[in-house]
Amino acid sequence: MKNADAINDAIKIYYLGIENEFKLDNHAMIKDDVDMNGYVIARYLKARNYIKNNRMVPHILKVIIKLWWAIHLIVTMINFTKTFVRSVLNQNKKVLKHEEIFVLGNNRAYSIFERLKGDHSVLYLSVPWVKIPHGNNIAKTISIFDILENNDIIWALRRSLNIRKTHKKKFASINQSITLQTYDSFNWFLLYRVLEKIEPSCIWFINHYDRWAIMYDSIHGKSSKKQIQHGIIDKEILIPNKLKNVEECYCLDAESIEIFKTNYHDNTNKKTIYKIVNNCLKLLDTGISKSILFIGGPFDSEHEKSIINKISKELKEYTIFIKPHPSYPIKFYSNLEKDNIVIIKEKDFYPIVKFAVSYRSTLAYDYEKHRIPVVYHEGKTQEAIIIEINGIDKNQ
C-alpha cells in the first residue's frame, strides 16, 4: 500500500506541473493569435517560429495525438535504455543525505546562481539532458548517475509508463492535446527519485511555475525551498497550481515580487520572504567604440531579423552584436552574420556597447543598471526604432 501511495504521489505532483505548463502554452498561443484547431502545442514558445502560419501543423498534431502513447512508449524506452547503460558504466556511486542542492536544470542555471549566491555553499546536481557551459569546471558538482541505482531507474520507468493509465481519466475534460505535455516524463521521474533519495536540506531552483518548479516545491517536506527569478514574468498568467513551500524568493524588482505573491505563490501556510537581487553583469570591453547589442527574444525571431537588417543598413558605421535567446540555437541567426554583425556564441559574454535594442528582458534591465540606454522595440515600427537610436546617439 505504501508503494502504491508513493506512485500516486509522484504522478499527482507531475500532473500539477503539466497543468501549469498547459496553461502557459495556451496563454502564449492566444496572445499570438495562433489557432491550431483547438490543439495546444507543448513548449509552444520554442516551436513558434517553426509552426507559425503552417497550415499542415493542426493535421500533423491530430495524427501525433492519436499515436501519442505509442510514441511516448518508444521515447521512454530509448531514454530508459540509455540511462540504464550509462548508470551501469558509472562505478563512482555516492550516498548523499541532507545536502544543500542546486539543480543545474537549464543551461543558464549556473551563471544565474553564481551571480547571486555570495557565501552560499551548495552541491550542484547535473542532469544528462542539459548541457551546462563550463560544466566540467564547476566545483562540487555531481551527476544524477552518481546517485542512481538500477532499481531507481526502473522506479522512474514504472511511473512514466503508469501515467498512461491515469492520464485520460485525469484530463479528459480539459483538452486531448494535453497528452503532449508528457514528452519528458521519464526524465522528470528520474530526477524526482534522485531528490527523494538525497532528502536535501535545501533546494535552490530558478524555475518559476513549471513541472520542475512544482517538483522542487513539493518534494521532501523538510527541505527549505529557495527560488530565484531568471527572467521577466508575465503578470497576465494566473497558474492553476501555485507553489506552496517557497521560503525565500529572489526577485528582480518590486513589481516581480507582487506578481510572485499574487500569481505564483500560495502563502496560506508558509510566508515567503522576498528579496530583490541587485547583482549586475560583468561587461567586457571589445575595443569597438560604435557598437549595438541586439538582445534576442523568445518571440517572433523573423521580425527581429528584419529589425537587425534595418539597423545594419541604416547605421553602417555600427557593429551589431546579437545575443541569441536561449530558446533558439545560434545557427538560427547565422544567415545574418556579415561585416558589421557579430553573433555572440559564448553564453557568458556581455559586451560594453553604446546602447542595446531589446524586448522587455532581464538582460536589458541589467544593461540599464550599467547606465547603457536600451531601445525597446516591441510595438514599434522599424523607422521609429531607427529614429529613437539616432536620438540617443546624438545625445551621447
N, C-alpha and C positions, 0 to 999 in steps of 0.2 A: 504493500500500500504506500509506503514511504517513497519507493522508487517511482511509482505511478504519479504521486504528487509532485515529485521533482520534475518529471517530464512535463506535466501540465503547467507548472510554474514557469519553466523556461519558455515554453511555447506561448504562454499568456503574455509574458514580457515582450517577446518578439512581435506578437500581434499589435501591442500598443505602439511600438515603433513604426510598424508598417502603416498603421492608420495615420500617424503623423506625416509620414512621407507621401502617402497618397494625397493627403490634404494639400501639402506643399506643391506637388506636381500639378494637381488640378487647379490650384490658385494661379500658378505660373502660366498654364495654358489659357486660362480665362483672361488673364492680364494681357497675353499676347494675341488674344482673339483667334486662337487656334482651335478648330473643331475637328476631331478625328472620329466622327460618328458616335460620340459619347465615350470613346475609349480614352483612358488616361495613361500616358506613357511614363513608365518608371524612369527616373533620372532624366526628366524632360529637359532640364537646363543644360545638361551635357549633350543631349541629342538634337536640340532645337535647330542647329544650323544644317543638320543633315536631313531633317524631315520636313522642315517648313515648306509649305506650298507644293509638297509632293503628294499628288492625288492617289498614288498607289499605297501610301502608308496605312490608311484605315483597312484596306483589303488584306494587306500583309499582317496587320495586327490581328485581324479576325482569325486567320489561319494559325498564327502563333499561339493565340489564346486557346484554340481548340486542341492544339498539340502540346500545350504547355507542360503538363505533368510528365509527358514522355521526355521532353527537352530537359525539364528540371531533374529527372532521374539520371539522364546521361551526364549532365554537367556535374551533378552531385557526386556521381561515382568516379568521374575523372578527377575531381578535386580530392575525393577520399583516397584514391589510389596514390596520387602524387604526394599527399600529406603523409600517408602511411609509410611509403618507401623512404621519404626524407626523415621521418621520425626514427625509423629502424636504423638508418645510417648514422644518426646522431647519437654518439656514445657519451656525450657530455651532459648527462641528466643532472638536474639540480632539484633540491627540495627547498622551497621558499615558503615562508609564512609571515604574514603581517608586515609586509614591506610597504613603503610608500611608493606608489606606482604612477608613472605617466605613460599612457599608451600612445605609441607612435602610429596613430591611426590614419594620417594622411601625410602627404609629402611636405606640408608646411608646419607640421606639428612641432618638430624640434626647434626650428628657428623662432616660432611664436613663444614657446615656453622659455627659451634661453633669454629672451628679452625681458621676461617677467620675473623669473624665478628667484633672483637675488641669492639669499642664503639657503634656499630650499634644496635639500639633498634628496634626490629621488632615484629610483631604479627605472630605467627606460625599458619598456617592453615592445619589441618589434614584432610585426606580423608579416607573413610572406607575400601578401597581396598588395603591400605598399612599399614602394622603393623610396627610401629616405636619403636625401643628399647628405654626403659626408657620413653615411650610416656606419661605415667601418671605423670611423674615428671618434664616435661618441662613447665617452667613458660610462661605465656602469650600465651597459646595455645587455639584455638577454633576449633571446628569441623564444617564441612560444614552443619551439621544438626542444628547448632545454627543459621544459616543464612537462610536455605531453608524454603520456604513456600510451601504449597501443589501445588499452581499454577506453581511454579518454577520446580517442579518435572515433572509435566505434560508438561511443556515447553520443558524439556530435552527429554521426551518420544517422543513428536511430531517430533523433529529434528532427533532423532535416527531412527525413522521409515521412515522419509521423505527421507533419503539418498538412500533408495532402488529405488525410482522413478528416481533419477538423476544419480545414480552410473553408470549404463550401458552406458548411453549417454556420460558421462564424460570419462570413462576409456575403452571403447570398443576397442580402437586401441592399448592399451598397453598390457595387459595380463589378462586373465579371473581370474587368481588366486589372483589378487589384491583385490578382494572382501573379501578375508580372513583378510585383514587389518582392517576391520570394526568391529572386535570382541569386542572392548570395547567402541563402540560409545556412549552408554548411559552414562557411567562414564565421558567421555570427555565432553559431552554437559552439564552434571550436574555441573562439575567444572567451565566450561565456564560461566554458568549462575550465579554462586556464585561470581566469579570475576567481572562479569558485574555489579552486584548489589553493590559490595563494592566500585567499582571505585578506586582502590588503588592508593595512591600517588607514590608508588614504588613497583615493583615486583622483588624479588630475585629468581633466579632459577638455578638449576645445570644441566638441560638437555642441550644437545648440538645442536640438529637439528631435533628431532623427532616431533610427533604431539603435544606433550606438550610444547616443546620449541616454536613451531610456534604459539600456543595459547598465551603463555605469551608475546611473541614478538608483537602480533597483537592486543590484546585486550586493550581497553580503551587507546586511543592515547595520553592522557595527562599524563599517568603513565611513570615514568622513569623505564628503564629495566636494571637490573644488573645480569650478567651471571657469573657463577663460573664453571671452568673446574673441572670435577670429575674423569677423567681417561685419559689414553693415547688416543689421537685422530689420526685417520687414514688419512694421507696426500694423499692417493690414491682416497679417496671418494670426489667427487665434487657433492654436493647435488643440485637438480633442483630448490629448493625454499629456498633461503638464508634468514637469519634473517636481518631485515632492521632497527630495532629500538633500538638496544642494545647501551646503553650509556657507561657502564663500563663492561669490561670483565676481570676476574681474572684468569690468566693462570699459568701453572706450570713452564714454561720456555720460552725462546725467540723463540725456534722453534715452539712451540704451538701457540704463538702469530701470527706468519706468516701463519700458517695453518688456523687459525680462519679468518684472514684477507682475504686470498685467496679463501678458500673453503666454509666457513660457513657464512660469513657476507657480506652484501651488504651495503657499506658505501657511496653510491651515495648521499643520502640526509642527513644522520646523521653520524658524525665522532665519532667512538667508541674510548674511552680511554682504553688502555690495561695496565694491571698491573700484575706483577709477584708475586705469593704467596710464601712467604718464610717460612711459619709456619711448624714446624716439629712435628711429632707424639711424644707423650709421651710414652716411652718404659718402661716396667715393669720388674724388676729383679725376675727371677724364682728360683734363687739359684742353677741352674744347669749350671756347667761350660762348659760342652761339649754339645752344642745344635745347631740345624739347624732349620731354618724356611723355610718351603716349601710353596710358595705363589701360590695358585690355580688360574688357568686362565679360561677364557670363551671358551676355545678351545677344544682340544681332551683330555678329562679327563682320558680316558683309557690309553693313552700314558703317562700322568702324573703319574698315579698309578704305571705303570711299572718302571718309574724313581724312585719313592719313595721306592718301594720294593727293587730296586737295591741298593740304598743308604743305606737302612736299613740292607741289607745283608752284604754289603762290609764294612760299618762303624758301627759296632755293639755297639761301645762304645759311640756313639752319640744318644741323644734324638732328635727325629724329631718332630717338631711342624708343623701341617698342618693348614694353614689359607685358608679355603674354599672360592672360589669365590662366590659373592652374587647371581650369576646366578643359582647355584646349591644348593639343600638342603644339610644340614650336613650329613644326612643319606647316601648320595651318596658316601661318603668316609668311611662309618662305617666299611666296611669289611677290612680296612687297620689297624684298631686300634689294637695294641699289646703292649708288654712291653716297647719298645723304640719308639713308635709312638703315639703321642697325637694329637687329633683333637680339635682345638680351637672352642669352641661353643659360646663364648662371642664375640659380634660384635666389642667391643672396647678394646679388649685385644691384645696387641702387645708386645711379649716377647723380652728381650735382648738375643741375640744369638751370636755365633761366626761368623756365616755367613748365608746368605739366598740363596735359589735357586728359580728362578722365570722366568716367561716370562717378556717381556718389560711392566712393570706396574708402576703405580704411587706409590704403596706401596713399591716396590723395590727401587725406587728413594728416597723415604723417609728414608729407611734404609741406603742407601748410604750417605745421609746427616748426619746420625749419625756415619759415618765412619765404618759402618759394610759392609764387602765385599759381593758382590752379584754375583752368578754364573748364567748367563742367559742360559737357556737350549735349546732355540729354535734352530733347525737345527743341534743339536749336538747329537752324539751317547751317550748311557749310559756310555760307557767306557771313552769317552772324558770328560764327566761331573765328573766322579769319579777322573780322573787324575787332573782336574782343582781344585777340592775340596781338594785333598791331597796336591797340590802345595800351596794353600792358608794356609792350616793347618800347613805346615812345616815353612812357612814364618812368622807366627804369634808369 
